[in-house]
Amino acid sequence: MQKDIFQKIEEAKKPDFGDILSRSFEFFKLVWKEGLKHVLVTIVVLIPAILLIYVPYIIFFISAGAFDSPGSYDNVEPDFVRYIPLLILYFLLVFVIMFFAQTVAFAITAHFYKVCKKVDTGESFETEGYFEYLKGGNFKKIFLLALASFGIAIGAALLCYLPLFYVMVPLQLLVVIHAFNKDLSVSDIIKAGFKLGNRFWIIIFGLVMISSIIAQVGILLCFVGVFVTAYFVHIPIYFVYKDTIGFDDEIDLDPLLMSV
């Protein structure tokens, strides 16, 4: 009988910080092209969302007379009062678009974790299927995860921001847990994320901080390089999951070792 995810977390060995970071650098050499593809797909998907947010915003200010002659600024306040219902609808639209974009980004990241596993175990894979985690009931589940993540982060930020540093570790684990445990409910995914995050908070926090800094190194290469390094932040999280929860169908094949 297979152990459930909570039992695996309970019995998990302490992940090795240095080992995970070292393996992440080596593994990045194998998956950086796939990471770049996932970044570009995410950007292509988010461009329409950004346009939907900013185009109405610009049109509103033009129609409200904000860019007219200097004397017209005296009439801006009455215009804003008249446009309050429209502003409310606009902000509701922004929230809907934001959560939709976050949902798509979560799904693409989950697919990247799946690609990481296939590369790590030497399995063949197709580069298509970036949106497979949006099919069926997965869209609703990932949307709820995005909504829950936002709510938890906002709640933590309202508590003088310090709790935000605590919840950022469990929140980083939600997507990778969902990627390899599609049958788990949203509440179980969140519980598992917090349970694993609580057990090894300092190690995971350190990995997240360092990998986030490394992921921004691409900015030094005329800013374009950040697209290449952006997904590095997900690799240590993948190895944390592998070394603690693991895979039921794990294959004893490591391309990193084979390349030595």
One Martini backbone bead per residue (centre of mass of N, CA, C, O) as a GRO file, in nm:
protein
  260
    1MET     BB    1   0.094   0.037   0.024
    2GLN     BB    2   0.070   0.359  -0.027
    3LYS     BB    3   0.175   0.648   0.075
    4ASP     BB    4   0.090   0.932   0.186
    5ILE     BB    5   0.194   1.256   0.179
    6PHE     BB    6   0.200   1.299   0.493
    7GLN     BB    7   0.379   1.057   0.559
    8LYS     BB    8   0.620   1.141   0.388
    9ILE     BB    9   0.675   1.404   0.538
   10GLU     BB   10   0.714   1.279   0.820
   11GLU     BB   11   0.962   1.079   0.696
   12ALA     BB   12   1.144   1.288   0.602
   13LYS     BB   13   1.440   1.395   0.511
   14LYS     BB   14   1.682   1.613   0.537
   15PRO     BB   15   1.772   1.841   0.331
   16ASP     BB   16   2.047   1.932   0.130
   17PHE     BB   17   2.151   2.232   0.056
   18GLY     BB   18   2.416   2.198  -0.110
   19ASP     BB   19   2.322   1.966  -0.293
   20ILE     BB   20   2.081   2.108  -0.427
   21LEU     BB   21   2.237   2.347  -0.545
   22SER     BB   22   2.435   2.181  -0.715
   23ARG     BB   23   2.221   2.022  -0.880
   24SER     BB   24   2.084   2.272  -1.000
   25PHE     BB   25   2.317   2.368  -1.177
   26GLU     BB   26   2.341   2.107  -1.345
   27PHE     BB   27   2.038   2.088  -1.434
   28PHE     BB   28   2.018   2.360  -1.587
   29LYS     BB   29   2.184   2.259  -1.837
   30LEU     BB   30   1.934   2.066  -1.928
   31VAL     BB   31   1.666   2.294  -1.889
   32TRP     BB   32   1.694   2.589  -2.007
   33LYS     BB   33   1.530   2.563  -2.268
   34GLU     BB   34   1.261   2.488  -2.134
   35GLY     BB   35   1.244   2.738  -1.957
   36LEU     BB   36   1.235   2.942  -2.190
   37LYS     BB   37   0.975   2.837  -2.320
   38HIS     BB   38   0.794   2.891  -2.070
   39VAL     BB   39   0.841   3.193  -2.059
   40LEU     BB   40   0.735   3.265  -2.346
   41VAL     BB   41   0.453   3.149  -2.311
   42THR     BB   42   0.375   3.330  -2.075
   43ILE     BB   43   0.407   3.599  -2.222
   44VAL     BB   44   0.206   3.551  -2.452
   45VAL     BB   45  -0.039   3.515  -2.256
   46LEU     BB   46  -0.003   3.800  -2.092
   47ILE     BB   47  -0.036   4.024  -2.301
   48PRO     BB   48  -0.348   4.038  -2.322
   49ALA     BB   49  -0.387   4.098  -2.020
   50ILE     BB   50  -0.234   4.369  -2.019
   51LEU     BB   51  -0.413   4.508  -2.230
   52LEU     BB   52  -0.684   4.479  -2.071
   53ILE     BB   53  -0.580   4.671  -1.843
   54TYR     BB   54  -0.449   4.938  -1.997
   55VAL     BB   55  -0.642   5.034  -2.217
   56PRO     BB   56  -0.885   5.126  -2.040
   57TYR     BB   57  -0.714   5.317  -1.867
   58ILE     BB   58  -0.639   5.515  -2.094
   59ILE     BB   59  -0.923   5.575  -2.199
   60PHE     BB   60  -1.033   5.695  -1.941
   61PHE     BB   61  -0.839   5.945  -1.919
   62ILE     BB   62  -0.915   6.064  -2.187
   63SER     BB   63  -1.229   6.087  -2.133
   64ALA     BB   64  -1.176   6.263  -1.856
   65GLY     BB   65  -0.944   6.489  -1.934
   66ALA     BB   66  -0.632   6.444  -1.835
   67PHE     BB   67  -0.505   6.539  -2.142
   68ASP     BB   68  -0.568   6.818  -2.151
   69SER     BB   69  -0.573   7.111  -2.082
   70PRO     BB   70  -0.482   7.269  -1.796
   71GLY     BB   71  -0.779   7.383  -1.737
   72SER     BB   72  -0.924   7.089  -1.720
   73TYR     BB   73  -0.845   6.995  -1.422
   74ASP     BB   74  -1.098   7.119  -1.274
   75ASN     BB   75  -1.289   6.871  -1.404
   76VAL     BB   76  -1.188   6.592  -1.298
   77GLU     BB   77  -1.345   6.529  -1.037
   78PRO     BB   78  -1.634   6.507  -1.154
   79ASP     BB   79  -1.561   6.281  -1.350
   80PHE     BB   80  -1.485   6.069  -1.135
   81VAL     BB   81  -1.759   6.057  -1.002
   82ARG     BB   82  -1.908   5.963  -1.264
   83TYR     BB   83  -1.691   5.700  -1.289
   84ILE     BB   84  -1.717   5.504  -1.047
   85PRO     BB   85  -1.868   5.255  -1.164
   86LEU     BB   86  -1.650   5.203  -1.379
   87LEU     BB   87  -1.415   5.159  -1.180
   88ILE     BB   88  -1.530   4.913  -1.038
   89LEU     BB   89  -1.542   4.735  -1.292
   90TYR     BB   90  -1.241   4.755  -1.357
   91PHE     BB   91  -1.128   4.625  -1.092
   92LEU     BB   92  -1.274   4.359  -1.134
   93LEU     BB   93  -1.135   4.293  -1.402
   94VAL     BB   94  -0.846   4.290  -1.293
   95PHE     BB   95  -0.885   4.053  -1.096
   96VAL     BB   96  -0.970   3.843  -1.304
   97ILE     BB   97  -0.719   3.863  -1.486
   98MET     BB   98  -0.508   3.806  -1.267
   99PHE     BB   99  -0.611   3.518  -1.194
  100PHE     BB  100  -0.590   3.401  -1.474
  101ALA     BB  101  -0.286   3.449  -1.513
  102GLN     BB  102  -0.198   3.287  -1.260
  103THR     BB  103  -0.316   3.020  -1.354
  104VAL     BB  104  -0.146   2.988  -1.609
  105ALA     BB  105   0.131   3.008  -1.468
  106PHE     BB  106   0.092   2.759  -1.289
  107ALA     BB  107   0.052   2.554  -1.520
  108ILE     BB  108   0.329   2.597  -1.658
  109THR     BB  109   0.498   2.525  -1.409
  110ALA     BB  110   0.390   2.237  -1.374
  111HIS     BB  111   0.501   2.142  -1.648
  112PHE     BB  112   0.798   2.190  -1.580
  113TYR     BB  113   0.813   1.978  -1.356
  114LYS     BB  114   0.753   1.743  -1.544
  115VAL     BB  115   1.001   1.782  -1.722
  116CYS     BB  116   1.211   1.747  -1.501
  117LYS     BB  117   1.146   1.452  -1.441
  118LYS     BB  118   1.203   1.339  -1.725
  119VAL     BB  119   1.497   1.429  -1.737
  120ASP     BB  120   1.593   1.299  -1.465
  121THR     BB  121   1.484   0.994  -1.569
  122GLY     BB  122   1.511   0.971  -1.900
  123GLU     BB  123   1.262   1.059  -2.035
  124SER     BB  124   1.049   1.105  -2.276
  125PHE     BB  125   0.935   1.413  -2.447
  126GLU     BB  126   0.709   1.666  -2.512
  127THR     BB  127   0.687   2.013  -2.568
  128GLU     BB  128   0.411   1.994  -2.541
  129GLY     BB  129   0.157   2.078  -2.302
  130TYR     BB  130   0.146   2.353  -2.131
  131PHE     BB  131  -0.195   2.316  -2.078
  132GLU     BB  132  -0.269   2.043  -1.923
  133TYR     BB  133  -0.344   2.186  -1.632
  134LEU     BB  134  -0.633   2.303  -1.773
  135LYS     BB  135  -0.769   2.046  -1.788
  136GLY     BB  136  -1.061   1.997  -1.689
  137GLY     BB  137  -1.042   2.030  -1.334
  138ASN     BB  138  -0.767   2.197  -1.316
  139PHE     BB  139  -0.852   2.489  -1.345
  140LYS     BB  140  -1.009   2.515  -1.082
  141LYS     BB  141  -0.778   2.429  -0.895
  142ILE     BB  142  -0.569   2.648  -0.978
  143PHE     BB  143  -0.748   2.889  -0.924
  144LEU     BB  144  -0.778   2.829  -0.618
  145LEU     BB  145  -0.475   2.845  -0.560
  146ALA     BB  146  -0.439   3.138  -0.647
  147LEU     BB  147  -0.647   3.252  -0.451
  148ALA     BB  148  -0.519   3.141  -0.191
  149SER     BB  149  -0.241   3.271  -0.221
  150PHE     BB  150  -0.342   3.560  -0.219
  151GLY     BB  151  -0.490   3.553   0.054
  152ILE     BB  152  -0.245   3.470   0.227
  153ALA     BB  153  -0.057   3.704   0.146
  154ILE     BB  154  -0.243   3.935   0.236
  155GLY     BB  155  -0.279   3.846   0.530
  156ALA     BB  156   0.028   3.860   0.595
  157ALA     BB  157   0.074   4.160   0.515
  158LEU     BB  158  -0.129   4.281   0.731
  159LEU     BB  159   0.086   4.151   0.950
  160CYS     BB  160   0.348   4.337   0.911
  161TYR     BB  161   0.487   4.122   0.686
  162LEU     BB  162   0.639   3.895   0.841
  163PRO     BB  163   0.450   3.645   0.763
  164LEU     BB  164   0.535   3.645   0.462
  165PHE     BB  165   0.803   3.487   0.504
  166TYR     BB  166   0.662   3.229   0.595
  167VAL     BB  167   0.447   3.171   0.353
  168MET     BB  168   0.641   3.159   0.103
  169VAL     BB  169   0.722   2.862   0.131
  170PRO     BB  170   0.452   2.706   0.098
  171LEU     BB  171   0.369   2.853  -0.169
  172GLN     BB  172   0.611   2.732  -0.340
  173LEU     BB  173   0.485   2.421  -0.310
  174LEU     BB  174   0.205   2.395  -0.454
  175VAL     BB  175   0.273   2.334  -0.754
  176VAL     BB  176   0.451   2.077  -0.718
  177ILE     BB  177   0.235   1.913  -0.572
  178HIS     BB  178   0.025   1.924  -0.802
  179ALA     BB  179   0.195   1.809  -1.038
  180PHE     BB  180   0.222   1.509  -0.860
  181ASN     BB  181  -0.101   1.557  -0.733
  182LYS     BB  182  -0.394   1.569  -0.887
  183ASP     BB  183  -0.590   1.426  -0.664
  184LEU     BB  184  -0.567   1.652  -0.487
  185SER     BB  185  -0.688   1.876  -0.301
  186VAL     BB  186  -0.664   2.197  -0.221
  187SER     BB  187  -0.645   2.159   0.088
  188ASP     BB  188  -0.419   1.938   0.075
  189ILE     BB  189  -0.207   2.106  -0.067
  190ILE     BB  190  -0.185   2.322   0.150
  191LYS     BB  191  -0.119   2.135   0.386
  192ALA     BB  192   0.138   2.014   0.258
  193GLY     BB  193   0.292   2.280   0.222
  194PHE     BB  194   0.297   2.351   0.529
  195LYS     BB  195   0.422   2.092   0.636
  196LEU     BB  196   0.685   2.104   0.471
  197GLY     BB  197   0.763   2.398   0.539
  198ASN     BB  198   0.785   2.358   0.849
  199ARG     BB  199   1.011   2.139   0.859
  200PHE     BB  200   1.202   2.314   0.617
  201TRP     BB  201   1.219   2.629   0.620
  202ILE     BB  202   1.514   2.729   0.616
  203ILE     BB  203   1.610   2.575   0.366
  204ILE     BB  204   1.395   2.676   0.164
  205PHE     BB  205   1.439   2.976   0.204
  206GLY     BB  206   1.735   2.979   0.111
  207LEU     BB  207   1.680   2.864  -0.174
  208VAL     BB  208   1.487   3.086  -0.268
  209MET     BB  209   1.674   3.327  -0.235
  210ILE     BB  210   1.914   3.234  -0.412
  211SER     BB  211   1.754   3.156  -0.671
  212SER     BB  212   1.634   3.440  -0.715
  213ILE     BB  213   1.901   3.582  -0.761
  214ILE     BB  214   2.001   3.402  -0.994
  215ALA     BB  215   1.749   3.458  -1.183
  216GLN     BB  216   1.858   3.776  -1.214
  217VAL     BB  217   2.132   3.764  -1.372
  218GLY     BB  218   2.026   3.817  -1.669
  219ILE     BB  219   2.020   4.131  -1.651
  220LEU     BB  220   2.327   4.167  -1.725
  221LEU     BB  221   2.225   4.061  -2.024
  222CYS     BB  222   2.045   4.299  -2.139
  223PHE     BB  223   1.784   4.150  -1.990
  224VAL     BB  224   1.738   3.893  -2.171
  225GLY     BB  225   1.869   3.671  -1.980
  226VAL     BB  226   1.626   3.640  -1.777
  227PHE     BB  227   1.473   3.428  -1.949
  228VAL     BB  228   1.681   3.198  -1.889
  229THR     BB  229   1.695   3.225  -1.552
  230ALA     BB  230   1.404   3.238  -1.426
  231TYR     BB  231   1.358   2.906  -1.377
  232PHE     BB  232   1.564   2.838  -1.153
  233VAL     BB  233   1.377   2.868  -0.897
  234HIS     BB  234   1.237   2.570  -0.947
  235ILE     BB  235   1.462   2.354  -0.906
  236PRO     BB  236   1.500   2.332  -0.595
  237ILE     BB  237   1.201   2.254  -0.548
  238TYR     BB  238   1.215   1.989  -0.696
  239PHE     BB  239   1.436   1.859  -0.505
  240VAL     BB  240   1.279   1.882  -0.248
  241TYR     BB  241   1.053   1.696  -0.335
  242LYS     BB  242   1.226   1.449  -0.411
  243ASP     BB  243   1.376   1.426  -0.117
  244THR     BB  244   1.095   1.393   0.043
  245ILE     BB  245   0.849   1.271  -0.120
  246GLY     BB  246   0.858   1.186  -0.406
  247PHE     BB  247   0.823   0.895  -0.624
  248ASP     BB  248   0.645   0.610  -0.702
  249ASP     BB  249   0.792   0.592  -1.014
  250GLU     BB  250   1.084   0.577  -0.968
  251ILE     BB  251   1.391   0.602  -1.141
  252ASP     BB  252   1.719   0.456  -1.169
  253LEU     BB  253   1.792   0.754  -1.325
  254ASP     BB  254   2.074   0.981  -1.384
  255PRO     BB  255   2.192   1.214  -1.602
  256LEU     BB  256   2.412   1.339  -1.426
  257LEU     BB  257   2.571   1.070  -1.385
  258MET     BB  258   2.598   0.989  -1.688
  259SER     BB  259   2.777   1.255  -1.762
  260VAL     BB  260   3.043   1.170  -1.589
   0.00000   0.00000   0.00000
